[in-house]
Amino acid sequence: MDDRVKAILAGLDLWAEWPAATPRAIVGAALESFAERGFHGTSLKHIAQGSGLSTAALYVHFASKEEVLFALSRRGHALALALVREAAAESLDVLVRAFTIWHAEHRTIARVVQYEQGALTPEHRAEVGALRRETERVVRDLVERGVAAGALTVPDVRGAAAAVLSLGIDVARWYTPGGRWTPEALADLYADLAARMLGAAPGR
């Protein structure tokens, strides 16, 4: 793995927001249940059983299962934004590689926060939406700079940025460890595909 990619990924700790054991156990149990049953199929009882707590004990930390989903969604999207900001300061190649590997290695939370957004309250959905728009803006600015410098050739900057992000995000939907692709091999493939799609030489 490229040292720059490795450094970016090493700085992203999913669980740092929940350093205490109890809230971390709650969030972890909720994540597993949301991934297995979906948000609407998950009850507080499922989360309580998974975390080894009583249902009443959950309310000390979260008012509802929607608040747990929001905490996960906010954290997942904040990490994605941090990743693209740091990677965009390097290159398109580094960004695609890091984004792809992160979504392969953190496919569970990535899948949940992408596909359960509709369960958030309007206020929480708006907050997560702001993080998503900022992530898109960072990638769009990177593509615009590449076009302005003559390093990239794309007919639609906004569409190209969305396509770059979609490549990585979709990994969380289908990726399974032990299959044909390792995260690193997939990153190599996607970096090459993105470079070709945007009219750049691989490695730019």
Disulfide bonds with the S-S distance in Angstrom:
none
